[in-house]
Amino acid sequence: MALESTFDFIVVGAGTAGCVIASRLAKTSSTPRVLLLEAGEGNNGLSHMVPGQRGTFWCSDAADMLNYRYKSVPEVELGGREIQIDRGRGLGGSTAINILGWDYSSREEMDEWARQVGDETWSWAETREVFKQVETLHDDTPAEFHKYIYSKPGSRGTGGPVHVSLPSTWAPGLELLLSAAKEYGIPMLRDVSSGDLGLGVLSMTSYNGLRVTADSSYLSDIPPNLIIKTESPVARILFDGKKAIGVELTSGTQYFATRETIISAGAIDSPKILLLSGIGPQDELASHSIPVTSVLPGVGNNFKDKCMVYLKAHLQPGTVPSISMSDVARWQQQWEEDRTGPMGVEPCRIATGYFKLDNLETFTEFQQLDEQAKQLLMRPRTPAYEIAPGIFADPTTGGSFFGTPVILMHPQSTGKISLRSSNPAAAPVIQLNYLQNPYDRRVLVESTKKVVDFIYNSKIPAVEPIVGLTGKTDEDILVQQSPKMNFDHPPYLQVY
Ligand SMILES: Cc1cc2nc3c(=O)[nH]c(=O)nc-3n(C[C@H](O)[C@H](O)[C@H](O)COP(=O)(O)OP(=O)(O)OC[C@H]3O[C@@H](n4cnc5c(N)ncnc54)[C@H](O)[C@@H]3O)c2cc1C
């Protein structure tokens, strides 16, 4: 093995997980030689770095090279529709295209995770401290808004590599949204990272006029013992018997690891690499004539994804000041000149929150679940659904609208990632099975009804009907609002 192709550790995929692991390993006191391999490019351009385009970039043409844009197989419960699965490509992975929302998870989620893996390190008490070490929160909230946002001194991070902002500017409409929610009776949180359930203001991973990505946070000061190779898609893991000893790229180039080979290529590509390496269900490996390294039936199975619907309602004229496309062009120009203006400092605009459904335990669909699932869902802080509402001025129409995703938490349906062929260049087969379990259908419909009621019966000046929802029955909601990962009405398209 040539020295230049041999490392202590090889890390595959430079997304969130890969950037953190490679950088932390390389900075340990023994200074191991670490190779980080990324399929995509270096993402050195700036088109993805504009904070004000956080909600538009991933679905724009400019993101073509940074987004795999996978498609699911036609979904039975969604009338045969295919769903677009967005995944980031290049340094930073999905953080190069994501929507910049940042909050800690809910208390109960982490405690359940710790229980499932039998390791207290994953409990809320311990992970909360890690979240704090990871972030530097820049909270510039003016005193007049402290009634809506306030984190207890010492409860958030001040020295971590991930810069998170709560800017001093608030989008027109945010205060209306929060006061409407409070008056309607929605439980409110002044710190959405407290681990509790309720609605509060969402912070963003943007700072100094730029998007914050996994590579800007973890690869900005790389030591010489960390080598990064982009445009290096890994085809398979190399083995000596059952011991992983390195990887082979699609080009045929091989790299070797004397210590460990770490696969961190994301929830879809990691199982694909394992399957191509002969690790997975025997019948699937056989069907593609892939020699078996190790039979592991779970690889690619039990894929869980939180599906969502998007509710959008136009608002009465004058709810927020109107903006035009020429305003947007001017702001973009300003950002290009000096990274300032509304494109550089995206104002606080979106609220976020996790909620329970009061009557969950009375649903037949809940009662039919197994005991373990029921125990988790009944815990006081296990959410049934999540929302992220905002009020947006739309420069394409001069009007404004209220919009929110309604996201199903703890889906009981499970999907599957499998191989299309033994060719590493082929996209994997993604079977989501959204809403296959009756519990998921019931909870998504009931949660959507709750949000529909808020839209029509709070002081939000919404114009009926909600876009695309002409009826209010369960069937109307299921058929007309069925999950949209590839939004039919891109929610933030050119909207600020
Ligand atoms: C449109 C969108 C919006 C989102 N919004 C938010 C948000 O607001 N807040 C939030 O917290 N999360 C959000 N997320 C999710 C979040 O970004 C991801 O959960 C997170 O980045 C996943 O990290 P990862 O390391 O598992 O995978 P990724 O970040 O996806 O990284 C995987 C990397 O592996 C590389 N790779 C794949 N195959 C190979 C191969 N064969 N060889 C070498 N490299 C390979 C990929 O190119 C990629 O760079 C969003 C995601 C998307 C797509």
The ligand as an ORCA input file, in Angstrom:
! r2SCAN-3c Opt
* xyz 0 1
  C     -34.156     21.107      1.858
  C     -33.713     20.728      3.264
  C     -34.045     21.552      4.327
  C     -33.636     21.226      5.623
  N     -33.882     22.114      6.627
  C     -33.357     21.877      7.866
  C     -33.467     22.862      8.891
  O     -34.007     23.958      8.690
  N     -32.949     22.562     10.112
  C     -32.306     21.350     10.357
  O     -31.842     21.125     11.498
  N     -32.186     20.415      9.391
  C     -32.661     20.665      8.161
  N     -32.466     19.750      7.162
  C     -31.824     18.461      7.499
  C     -30.313     18.538      7.772
  O     -29.663     19.402      6.870
  C     -29.775     17.104      7.684
  O     -30.458     16.318      8.649
  C     -28.280     16.949      7.941
  O     -27.512     17.847      7.178
  C     -27.897     15.492      7.647
  O     -26.528     15.291      7.888
  P     -25.804     13.976      7.362
  O     -24.359     14.142      7.672
  O     -26.502     12.792      7.886
  O     -26.027     13.947      5.781
  P     -25.756     15.042      4.690
  O     -25.552     16.397      5.303
  O     -26.828     14.909      3.664
  O     -24.339     14.629      4.079
  C     -24.105     13.461      3.360
  C     -22.886     13.727      2.463
  O     -22.422     12.485      1.941
  C     -22.068     12.675      0.599
  N     -22.110     11.386     -0.094
  C     -23.218     10.672     -0.438
  N     -22.852      9.542     -1.073
  C     -21.499      9.545     -1.120
  C     -20.545      8.647     -1.667
  N     -20.922      7.505     -2.282
  N     -19.231      8.961     -1.579
  C     -18.831     10.111     -0.948
  N     -19.704     10.998     -0.426
  C     -21.018     10.713     -0.506
  C     -23.103     13.651      0.077
  O     -22.696     14.261     -1.128
  C     -23.210     14.610      1.259
  O     -22.269     15.649      1.173
  C     -32.886     20.025      5.857
  C     -32.553     19.190      4.791
  C     -32.951     19.526      3.497
  C     -32.539     18.631      2.356
*
